Structure formats: structure tokens, C-alpha cells
């Protein structure tokens, strides 16, 4: 995952996919260094919950406060909240983006196409 993130921000002109992602990010006007920082922490934490994944158990989602299956994306959100609490590298909006990206990283793309 980290390699893919690096490829986005250091595109190879011979690979049009990463070049197009980079151009898209430039067009959005996002601060690319902040975007890279967000994607870096997401790539490090997105699967951290896999060892504790248990689809038979339910627990309260740390943000939505609803009962959910104990799946690794939600456990990753718990770890991210714990890891990022009390630090100032990311502001509250950036932390919300991080938590949402981790939470939704295992959602099939086809689910998003319906919107």
C-alpha cells in the first residue's frame, strides 16, 4: 500500500494510471503534502485490526455509536483513534478523513456507484 501511495506522489511518466491520479489530485487543489500524510497514516493503519477480526461478535462503532460486527476496518478505526489522540500532526477534519477512509477501505466499490 505504501508503494502505491509513493507512486501517486512520484508518478512515473510511463505509467498513465498513477500519472492520472496525480493530475487529479493537482486539479482538486488539495495540499499534496497533507494528502500524502493522510494516505500514509491510512496505509499504515487500515489493516491493523485483522488479527482481532471476529465477524461473529458485535461491538459499538467508535464513531457511529451503533452495533456493528467486529470487522477489521472498524477495529482499524479504533486503533487510529487511539494512535492519533493527543497528537497535533493532524487537525480534527483530517482525523475524520483518516477514520472514514480506514472504516470504508474494505467496502466494495460497486456499493459507492449507486450514489
C-alpha positions as a Markdown table, in Angstrom:
| # | Residue | x | y | z |
|---|---|---|---|---|
| 1 | Unk | 0.0 | 0.0 | 0.0 |
| 2 | Unk | 2.8 | 2.4 | 0.8 |
| 3 | Unk | 4.4 | 1.7 | -2.6 |
| 4 | Unk | 1.1 | 2.7 | -4.3 |
| 5 | Unk | 1.0 | 5.9 | -2.3 |
| 6 | Unk | 4.5 | 6.7 | -3.3 |
| 7 | Unk | 3.7 | 6.0 | -6.9 |
| 8 | Unk | 0.8 | 8.5 | -6.7 |
| 9 | Unk | 3.0 | 11.4 | -5.5 |
| 10 | Unk | 6.1 | 10.4 | -7.6 |
| 11 | Unk | 4.4 | 9.4 | -10.8 |
| 12 | Unk | 6.3 | 7.5 | -13.5 |
| 13 | Unk | 5.5 | 9.1 | -16.9 |
| 14 | Unk | 5.4 | 5.6 | -18.3 |
| 15 | Unk | 2.5 | 4.6 | -16.0 |
| 16 | Unk | -0.5 | 6.6 | -17.0 |
| 17 | Unk | -2.7 | 5.3 | -14.2 |
| 18 | Unk | -0.6 | 6.9 | -11.4 |
| 19 | Unk | 0.1 | 10.0 | -13.6 |
| 20 | Unk | -3.7 | 10.5 | -13.9 |
| 21 | Unk | -4.2 | 10.1 | -10.2 |
| 22 | Unk | -1.5 | 12.7 | -9.6 |
| 23 | Unk | -3.1 | 15.1 | -12.1 |
| 24 | Unk | -6.5 | 14.6 | -10.5 |
| 25 | Unk | -5.1 | 15.5 | -7.1 |
| 26 | Unk | -3.4 | 18.6 | -8.5 |
| 27 | Unk | -6.7 | 19.6 | -10.1 |
| 28 | Unk | -8.6 | 19.3 | -6.8 |
| 29 | Unk | -6.4 | 21.9 | -5.2 |
| 30 | Unk | -5.7 | 19.7 | -2.2 |
| 31 | Unk | -2.5 | 20.4 | -0.3 |
| 32 | Unk | -0.5 | 17.5 | -1.7 |
| 33 | Unk | 1.8 | 17.2 | 1.3 |
| 34 | Unk | -1.2 | 16.9 | 3.7 |
| 35 | Unk | -2.9 | 14.5 | 1.3 |
| 36 | Unk | 0.2 | 12.3 | 1.3 |
| 37 | Unk | 0.4 | 12.5 | 5.1 |
| 38 | Unk | -3.2 | 11.3 | 5.4 |
| 39 | Unk | -2.7 | 8.5 | 2.9 |
| 40 | Unk | 0.5 | 7.4 | 4.7 |
| 41 | Unk | -1.2 | 7.0 | 8.1 |
| 42 | Unk | -4.2 | 5.3 | 6.4 |
| 43 | Unk | -2.0 | 2.9 | 4.6 |
| 44 | Unk | -0.2 | 2.1 | 7.9 |
| 45 | Unk | -3.3 | 1.6 | 10.0 |
| 46 | Unk | -6.0 | 0.3 | 7.6 |
| 47 | Unk | -5.4 | -3.4 | 8.2 |
| 48 | Unk | -4.1 | -3.3 | 11.8 |
| 49 | Unk | -7.4 | -4.8 | 13.1 |
| 50 | Unk | -7.1 | -8.0 | 11.1 |
| 51 | Unk | -5.7 | -10.2 | 14.0 |
| 52 | Unk | -8.7 | -9.3 | 16.2 |
| 53 | Unk | -11.4 | -9.6 | 13.4 |
| 54 | Unk | -14.3 | -11.7 | 14.6 |
| 55 | Unk | -17.4 | -11.5 | 12.4 |
| 56 | Unk | -19.5 | -13.3 | 14.9 |
| 57 | Unk | -19.1 | -10.7 | 17.6 |
| 58 | Unk | -20.7 | -7.3 | 17.7 |
| 59 | Unk | -19.5 | -4.1 | 19.5 |
| 60 | Unk | -20.2 | -0.4 | 19.4 |
| 61 | Unk | -18.7 | 1.5 | 16.5 |
| 62 | Unk | -16.4 | 4.1 | 18.0 |
| 63 | Unk | -17.8 | 7.0 | 15.9 |
| 64 | Unk | -21.3 | 6.0 | 14.7 |
| 65 | Unk | -22.2 | 4.5 | 18.2 |
| 66 | Unk | -24.2 | 1.7 | 16.6 |
| 67 | Unk | -23.7 | -2.0 | 17.0 |
| 68 | Unk | -21.5 | -3.5 | 14.2 |
| 69 | Unk | -19.7 | -6.7 | 13.5 |
| 70 | Unk | -16.2 | -6.8 | 14.9 |
| 71 | Unk | -14.6 | -6.4 | 11.5 |
| 72 | Unk | -11.1 | -5.3 | 10.9 |
| 73 | Unk | -11.9 | -1.9 | 9.3 |
| 74 | Unk | -13.8 | -0.8 | 12.4 |
| 75 | Unk | -11.0 | -2.2 | 14.6 |
| 76 | Unk | -8.6 | -0.2 | 12.5 |
| 77 | Unk | -10.7 | 3.0 | 13.3 |
| 78 | Unk | -10.4 | 2.1 | 17.0 |
| 79 | Unk | -6.6 | 1.8 | 16.6 |
| 80 | Unk | -6.4 | 5.1 | 14.6 |
| 81 | Unk | -8.4 | 7.0 | 17.3 |
| 82 | Unk | -6.1 | 5.6 | 20.0 |
| 83 | Unk | -2.9 | 6.4 | 17.9 |
| 84 | Unk | -3.9 | 9.9 | 16.9 |
| 85 | Unk | -5.5 | 11.0 | 20.1 |
| 86 | Unk | -3.5 | 13.7 | 21.8 |
| 87 | Unk | -1.2 | 14.4 | 18.9 |
| 88 | Unk | -1.3 | 17.5 | 16.7 |
| 89 | Unk | 0.1 | 16.3 | 13.4 |
| 90 | Unk | -3.5 | 16.2 | 12.0 |
| 91 | Unk | -6.3 | 18.6 | 12.7 |
| 92 | Unk | -9.8 | 17.3 | 13.6 |
| 93 | Unk | -11.1 | 17.4 | 10.0 |
| 94 | Unk | -8.1 | 15.4 | 8.8 |
| 95 | Unk | -8.6 | 12.9 | 11.6 |
| 96 | Unk | -12.2 | 12.4 | 10.5 |
| 97 | Unk | -11.0 | 11.8 | 6.9 |
| 98 | Unk | -8.5 | 9.3 | 8.2 |
| 99 | Unk | -11.1 | 7.4 | 10.3 |
| 100 | Unk | -13.6 | 7.4 | 7.4 |
| 101 | Unk | -11.0 | 6.1 | 4.9 |
| 102 | Unk | -10.0 | 3.3 | 7.2 |
| 103 | Unk | -13.6 | 2.5 | 8.0 |
| 104 | Unk | -14.6 | 2.3 | 4.4 |
| 105 | Unk | -11.5 | 0.8 | 2.9 |
| 106 | Unk | -13.0 | -2.7 | 2.6 |
| 107 | Unk | -16.3 | -1.5 | 1.2 |
| 108 | Unk | -16.8 | -2.8 | -2.4 |
| 109 | Unk | -16.5 | 0.0 | -5.0 |
| 110 | Unk | -19.8 | -1.2 | -6.5 |
| 111 | Unk | -21.6 | 0.0 | -3.4 |
| 112 | Unk | -20.4 | 3.5 | -4.0 |
| 113 | Unk | -21.5 | 3.5 | -7.6 |
| 114 | Unk | -25.1 | 3.5 | -6.6 |
| 115 | Unk | -24.9 | 7.1 | -5.3 |
